[in-house]
Amino acid sequence: MRIAVIGAGNMGSWLVESLCLDYEVGVFDVDRSKLKYFFNSRKFLYYEEIMDFSPDLLINAVSLDKTQVLFDEIISYLPKECIIADITSVKSGLADYYQKLGRRFVSTHPMFGPTFGNVKDLSDENAIIISESDEEGKAFFRDFYGSLKIKVHEYSFQEHDKTIAYSLSIPFSSTLVFAACMKEQEAPGTTFKKHYSIAKGLLSEDDFLLSEILLSPYSLKQVERISEQMDRIKVMIKARNTEELKAYFQCLRNNLGLETKP
């Protein structure tokens, strides 16, 4: 099987390195300096070289805002039977795009990401494969993720974006609020340092990605839940209501599956 990966960023590089020992892999990036670090793979400088390579699968690993643009640019260089794939974390508009394109596709989302995931051990990580995808494409990624012990879930395009709105917009928004309240700490504690590290990692992500996740049609409801809980906490603090706070803490422990405190 011949696989072309477009985009040699963090995720694209991980894909090339993870696939190149088992498949014939080629990689392209507009920044040619990134290509010199790859081994056991072909380096493409022009789309015409990808056409000569005639891939069976093309994985689009460019940034979210350039995903559809890249497909439009490269589609004429691909054989008709080539399956095209995206790994975007937000799927808004892709269902209609693929339908209009009329090509075999597989849409997937490795949910560990380059910032926080431990790519040396992915056994606790998850990936989503979109159910509307081509069956052969789904089988490929199911096997690929399975070989790395990544847990695989299959959702529709809509189910995926609803899930991401819950799993990302809540921690993203909470982390942004933490960063907004930031001030210099001469003696930061462990909890502060952990939150600080998460905030730095989050804000190293692409602005377009952060915006697309927060502007998802399903995100506002999740952010409003944060606001509601903050209001509830403020009321308890203003009233100095120790008993209600204890009950609230226990409710939170239950949410997290923790043991009940005596």
C-alpha positions in Angstrom: 0.0 0.0 0.0 1.3 3.4 -0.9 0.5 6.3 1.4 1.1 10.0 0.9 1.1 12.3 3.9 0.7 16.0 3.2 1.9 18.3 6.0 5.0 17.6 8.1 3.8 19.2 11.3 3.6 17.3 14.6 0.8 15.0 13.6 1.9 14.6 10.0 5.4 13.7 11.2 4.0 11.2 13.7 2.0 9.5 11.0 5.0 9.2 8.6 7.2 7.8 11.3 4.5 5.4 12.5 3.6 4.1 9.0 6.9 4.1 7.1 8.1 0.7 8.4 5.0 -1.1 7.3 4.0 0.8 4.1 5.5 2.7 1.2 5.2 6.2 2.5 5.9 9.6 0.9 5.6 13.0 2.5 5.1 16.6 1.2 5.3 19.9 2.9 5.5 23.5 1.5 8.4 24.0 4.0 11.0 21.7 2.4 13.3 22.1 5.4 11.0 19.8 7.4 11.5 16.9 5.0 15.2 16.3 5.7 14.4 14.7 9.1 12.5 11.7 7.6 13.9 8.2 7.0 12.4 5.2 5.2 10.1 7.5 3.2 10.0 9.5 0.0 10.2 13.2 0.0 8.0 15.0 -2.5 8.9 18.5 -3.6 6.1 18.9 -6.1 2.6 17.6 -6.6 3.6 16.0 -9.8 5.9 13.6 -7.8 2.8 12.6 -5.8 1.0 11.8 -9.1 3.9 9.6 -10.2 3.9 7.9 -6.7 0.2 7.1 -7.4 -0.9 6.7 -3.7 -3.6 4.3 -2.6 -4.3 6.6 0.4 -3.6 10.3 0.9 -3.7 11.7 4.4 -4.2 15.4 4.7 -2.4 16.5 7.8 -2.2 20.3 7.2 -3.8 22.8 9.6 -7.5 22.9 9.9 -8.1 26.1 8.0 -6.1 24.7 5.0 -7.7 21.2 4.9 -10.2 21.8 2.1 -7.9 24.1 0.3 -5.3 21.4 0.1 -7.7 18.8 -1.2 -8.8 21.2 -3.9 -5.2 21.8 -4.9 -4.1 18.2 -5.0 -7.1 16.2 -6.1 -6.3 16.4 -9.8 -2.9 14.7 -9.1 -4.4 11.7 -7.5 -5.7 8.4 -9.1 -9.5 8.1 -9.0 -9.3 5.0 -6.7 -7.1 6.8 -4.1 -8.8 7.2 -0.8 -8.4 10.7 0.7 -8.3 11.2 4.5 -8.4 14.0 6.9 -7.5 14.0 10.6 -9.2 17.3 11.6 -10.5 17.8 15.2 -13.5 19.7 13.9 -15.5 18.2 11.1 -17.9 21.2 10.3 -18.6 21.4 6.6 -16.7 18.2 5.7 -19.7 16.0 5.2 -21.1 18.3 2.5 -17.6 18.8 1.0 -17.0 15.1 0.6 -20.4 14.6 -0.9 -19.8 17.3 -3.5 -16.3 15.9 -4.2 -17.6 12.5 -5.0 -14.4 10.7 -3.9 -13.7 7.8 -1.6 -12.8 9.3 1.8 -12.1 8.4 5.4 -12.3 11.0 8.1 -10.7 10.3 11.5 -9.6 12.2 14.6 -6.7 10.9 16.7 -7.7 12.6 20.0 -4.4 12.6 21.8 -2.9 15.4 19.6 0.7 16.6 19.4 0.7 18.9 22.5 -0.5 16.6 25.3 -0.3 13.1 24.0 2.5 10.7 24.9 3.2 9.2 21.5 5.5 6.6 23.0 2.6 5.0 24.8 -0.9 5.5 23.4 -2.6 2.7 25.2 -4.7 5.2 27.2 -5.6 7.3 24.1 -8.7 7.4 21.9 -9.4 7.9 18.2 -12.6 8.5 16.3 -13.4 7.2 12.8 -16.3 8.8 11.1 -19.0 6.2 10.2 -19.9 7.7 6.8 -16.3 7.0 5.6 -15.3 4.4 3.0 -15.3 0.9 4.4 -11.7 0.2 3.2 -10.5 3.4 4.7 -12.2 2.7 8.0 -10.6 -0.7 8.1 -7.2 0.7 7.5 -7.3 3.2 10.3 -9.0 0.7 12.6 -6.0 -1.7 12.1 -3.5 1.2 12.4 -4.9 2.5 15.6 -5.3 -1.1 16.9 -1.6 -1.8 16.3 -0.8 1.1 18.7 -3.4 0.0 21.2 -5.4 3.1 20.7 -9.1 2.8 21.6 -11.3 3.3 18.5 -14.8 4.8 18.4 -17.0 5.2 15.4 -19.3 8.3 15.3 -21.1 10.1 12.5 -19.9 13.6 11.5 -22.6 15.2 13.7 -21.9 12.9 16.7 -18.2 13.6 16.4 -18.7 17.4 16.6 -21.1 17.1 19.5 -18.6 14.9 21.4 -15.7 17.3 20.7 -17.8 20.3 21.8 -18.1 18.5 25.2 -14.6 17.0 25.5 -12.7 20.1 24.3 -14.8 23.3 24.7 -15.2 22.7 28.4 -11.5 22.2 29.2 -10.5 24.8 26.6 -12.8 27.5 28.1 -11.8 26.7 31.7 -8.1 26.9 30.7 -8.6 30.2 28.9 -10.3 31.6 32.0 -7.3 30.5 34.1 -4.9 32.2 31.7 -7.1 35.4 31.7 -6.8 35.6 35.5 -3.0 34.9 35.4 -0.6 36.9 37.5 3.0 36.3 38.4 3.5 33.8 41.2 6.7 33.9 43.2 6.0 30.6 44.9 3.5 28.6 42.8 2.1 25.4 44.2 1.9 22.1 42.4 -1.7 22.6 41.3 -1.0 26.0 39.9 2.1 24.7 38.0 0.0 21.9 36.5 -2.7 24.3 35.3 0.0 26.7 34.1 1.6 24.0 32.0 -1.8 23.0 30.5 -2.5 26.7 29.6 0.9 27.1 27.9 0.3 23.9 25.9 -3.2 25.0 24.9 -2.1 28.5 23.8 0.7 27.0 21.7 -2.0 25.6 19.5 -3.1 27.3 16.2 -5.5 30.2 16.8 -7.8 28.9 14.0 -8.1 25.5 15.7 -9.0 27.1 19.0 -11.5 29.4 17.4 -13.2 26.6 15.4 -13.6 24.4 18.5 -15.1 27.3 20.5 -17.3 28.5 17.6 -18.7 25.1 17.0 -22.5 25.2 17.0 -22.4 22.8 19.9 -19.9 24.6 22.1 -22.0 27.5 23.5 -24.2 25.2 25.5 -21.1 23.6 27.1 -19.6 27.0 27.9 -22.9 28.1 29.5 -22.7 25.1 31.8 -19.3 26.4 33.1 -20.9 29.9 33.7 -23.8 28.3 35.6 -21.5 26.3 37.8 -19.3 29.4 38.5 -22.4 31.3 39.5 -23.4 28.5 41.9 -19.9 28.5 43.5 -20.0 32.3 43.9 -23.3 32.1 45.7 -21.9 29.5 48.2 -18.7 31.5 48.7 -20.6 34.8 49.4 -22.9 33.0 51.8 -19.9 31.2 53.4 -22.0 28.1 53.3 -19.6 25.3 54.4 -22.2 22.5 54.4 -23.5 23.3 50.9 -19.9 23.4 49.7 -19.2 20.0 51.2 -22.3 18.6 49.5 -21.1 20.2 46.3 -17.7 18.6 46.6 -19.2 15.2 47.1 -21.4 15.7 44.0 -18.2 16.5 42.0 -16.5 13.4 43.4 -19.5 11.3 42.2 -19.2 12.9 38.8 -15.5 11.8 38.7 -16.2 8.3 40.1 -14.2 9.0 43.2 -14.8 7.4 46.7 -17.1 9.2 49.1 -15.3 11.2 51.8 -16.5 10.5 55.4 
